[in-house]
Amino acid sequence: MGASAGPLVRRHPKNPILTRDDVPYPVVTVHNAGAVRFRDRYLLVFRSHLRNGRSILGLAESGDGFTFRVRPTPFLTPAAEGPFAAYEEYGVEDARICALEGAFWITYSAYSRHGVRIGLARTEDFERVERIALITQADCRNVVLFPERFGGRYARLDRPHSQIAPWSIWISWSPDLVHWGDAQILLRPAPYHWDEMKVGPGATPVRTPRGWLNLFHGVFQTMDGAIYRLGAALHALEDPGRLLGVADEWILQPEDPWEVAGYVHNVVFTCGAIPEEDGTIKIYWGGADTVLCAGEARIDDLVDLCLERPRPPL
């Protein structure tokens, strides 16, 4: 396997690619960005903390996927009225973007005094965005949609909260993207492993010839606090509820100074990745919940890792 010759994910030499200094309105962080290609441009919908500690979503665009310009106003801020307002009171966070059936669907975490749940929004042009529904109850976050239907139904990965078992990745199904059910657990944290505290969906799954590539985050609790790393799993193309392999090793961990220290220490956290025609994938991650970083990997290396060096999913 070619992946053994060097790091699986090659960091961009100009990391971090976005910081608060790049944002033309007052924020204190830039991190955790959903990513997509649109009209030959790379778009990021990123999270920022305001000076009151709550979060909004901004939008940045690029021609090469690494040098981004932030739009002059935020992309999505907490609703001030209507049915979403009570559930977005504390902020909107961690968008994922899924290109599906002629539109872009955005799942985001909505925080309020009632907990955290997932909002679903829709856009066709990234100029206008429409909130569609709140698609989970509390407490659930980190929802990613698969970019096609399976037997007429939509599929998503999510991470409900439980005090009984470690936080795990589940799959759910829907006829209309709004009503979800038939949930089943897919991937649990492994004891005394790099992800033993919790796992959660990261980027929108990427179709490859050998399966759906799922880049997820895993957390390990140490005496000095938690460490967030990235891992990879592969789902069957015809049935994403069937796992073909979960990589035993992480693919990225905090190493650069802006990943080790910041708003939350020792964090790399992805919400977006974009496959390229040359067989590589651009991965975007938040560093220490403070800055935004990027890197590249070979898709085949990540798939090989899932299939050749797996660990039990449950």
N, C-alpha and C positions, 0 to 999 in steps of 0.2 A: 504493500500500500504506500503510495507516494507521500502520504501525510506525515510519515515518520521523519522525513528529512528536515523538517523545520516546523515553526508554529502553524497551526491550522488556520488561524485568523491573523492576517498581516495588517497591523495597524497602519493607518495613513500617517505619513511623516509629518503632516501639519496639524495633527490632533492637538487640542480639541478643535473641531471644525466650526463650532458655534459656541459663543459665550454670551453672557448678559450684555457685554459691550457691543455686540452686533445687533442688538434689539433697539429699535428707534422709539420705544416707550419704556417706562420704568419697570424693570423686573430685577430679581436678584439671582435667578437661575435660568438655565436653558437645558432641558434634558428630555429623555424618554419620548422619542418621536416616532409616530407612524410614518411610513414611507411608501411612495408609489411613483410610477412613471405616468406622465400625462402630457400629451402633445409634445413629445421629445424633450420634456423637461423632467427633472427630478423634484418632487415635492415632499416636504417634511411638515407634518403637523406636530409641533413640539409642545411640551409642557413647560410652563414657567411659574415660579412662585412670585407673588406680589409681595410688597413690603409689609402686608398684614399677615403673611404666612399662607394665604390661600392661593389656589392655582387657577390659571387660565390656559387656553391653547392658542398658540401663534402659528403662522405659516411662513415657510421659507422655500425658495426655489433656486434651482441650479441647472446649468447646462452640462456639467461634468459629473455631478453626484458628490462633489467634495467642497466646492466653493459656492456658498449659499448666500443669498440676499433675503433678508427678512422683510416681509410686507409691513407697511407703516402702521397698521392697526391690527389688533388681535383677531384671530379667526373665529373663536368661540369662547364666550364668557358665560358665567352662570346666568340662567334665565331669571329675569326680574319679576315675571308674572306668568300666569298660566299653570298647567299641571306639572311642569318640570321644576318650577321655582322652589318648591318646598324640598326637593330632593337634590338640588344643586347649590344649596345655600352656602356650603363650605368650599365649593370649587369643583372644577372639571379637570380631569387628569388622564394621562396615559392613553392617548388615542391609538387605535389600530385602524388601518385603511384596507378595504377589500374591494377590488374591482370585480363587479358581479353584474351580469346581465344589463350592460349599458349604463351603469351608474357606479358611483363610489360610495360604499357604505362604511360609516365610521362608528366604531364602538368606543365608548369612553367611560371612565369611572366617574360617577356622580356622588359627591360626598355631602352629607348633611347631618343634622342631629339625629336622624333616623338610621344612620349607618351608611354603607357604601353599596351602590347598585349600579347596573350598567345601563347607559343610555345608548340608543341607536339613532344616528343621523344619516342624512343622505345628501349628496351633492352630485351635480353633473359637470360643474365647471370650476369648482373651488372659489367661486365668487359668492354664490348664494348657498347656504346650507340650511336644511330643514330637519328639525327634530321629528323623529317618527314615533318612538315609543320608549318606555322604560322596560327592558326585557328581562330583568331579574328582580328578585326580591333582595333584601339585605340578608346576609352579608356575602356579596359575591363581587369579584373584580377579575380583571385580566381575561376578558372574553375576546377570542379571535374567531372570525368566520372563515370557512373554507370557500374558495372562489368558484365553486360550481355546485350543482345539485347531485344527489345520489338517490336514484330511484324516485325522483320527483321531490325529494325533501332536501332542505338546507341542513348543514351541519356546522357545529361550533365546538370549540374547546373552551372550557371555563374552569374556574377554581373557586368553588364554594368554600366557606369557612366552616370548620368543625373543631370542637374541643376534644372530641373522642379519638380522632385519628389525625395524623399529620396532614397539612394542607396538600391536596392532590389535584391532578388534572382529570377532568371528566369530559365526556362528549355528550351533547344533547342534539335533538333533532327538531325541525320545524317545517310546517307547510308554507309559511308566509313571512319568515324572519321576525315575527312579533311574538307568536305563541310557541313555547318550547317545552319539550318533554322527552320521555324515553331516555332519561339520563343514565349513563353507566360510567363507572370509574375506569380509567385507562392506565394511569401512571401515578404511583405512590413514591414518596421519598424512601430511600434505602437506608437502613440503619447503619450508623457509623460510616457514612459515605459523604461525598461533597455536597449532596443535596438532602441530607437527612432531616432538616428542619421543615422545609416546604419546597414544593415545585409549583410553577405556574406558567401558563402559555405566554409566549413572547411575541414573535413576529407572525403575521399572517402566513399560514402554511404555503410552501412553494411546491408546485408540481414538478417532479422529475420523472425520467423514464422508469425509475425503479420504485417510486413511491412518493408520498407527500412528505417533504422535509419540514419538520417542526422544530424551530429553535425556541427553547424554553429557558427559564431561569430556575436555578436551584440555590438553596440557602443552607449554610452550615453555621451552627452556633459555636463560637469559641469563647474562651475566658475573656477575650478582649472585645466581644461583640460578634455580630453576624457578618458573614461574607457572602455576597451575591456573586454567582458565577453563571455562565451560559452553558447549556448542554444541547444535545441534538437527539431527535427521535425520528423514526421513519414509519409512516402509516401506509397501509395498502391503498392503491389507487382507486379500486372499485368500492372499498369499504374502509373509510378512515377510522372506524371503530375497531379495526384490527391492527395492532402494532406489529411491524416486521422486525423492529430492533430499536433498542434504546442504548445509546453510547454509554459505556461505563465511565469514561473519562469526560471531564469538562472540556469545552473548546475555547473558553476565554475566561480569565480571572483578572481581578484588579491588580495592576502592576505599575502603570504610570502614576506620577504624583497626583494628578487630578482625578484618578480613579480611587486612590488609596485614602485621600483626605478631601473633605468638602462638607456639604450640608449633611450627608449621611456617609460615613466612612466605609471604604471597602465595598464599593458597588459597581458592577457593570450590569446594565439592565436594558434589554432590547424590546422595542415595540414595532420595529420595522426592518425589513430586508428586501432587496430588489435583485432578482436574478438577471444575468446578462447573457447575450447570445454566445459569448465565448466560453461559457461553462463556469464562469465565476459568479459570485454573489456578493453584493455590497450589503454590509451589515452596519446598522446604526445603533449606538447604545449611549445611555446616559452614564456619565462618570461621576460617582459620588453624589448623585442627585443634584449636580451643580453645572456641569458642562455637557456638551454633546460631542461624541466621538464617532469615528467611522473606520471601517476596515474591510478587507476583502478575503474571501476564501474560495477554494475550488469546490464546487458542489459535489463532485465525485468523491473528494476526500471526506466530506462530512457524511455522505451516504455510506461509504466504505466503513467509516468508524462505527456507524450504527449497526451494520450487518456483521462486521468481522470482530468487533470487540464489544459485544452487548452485555447488559446486565438485566436481570428479571425486572419487568415493569411493575409488578405488584408483590 
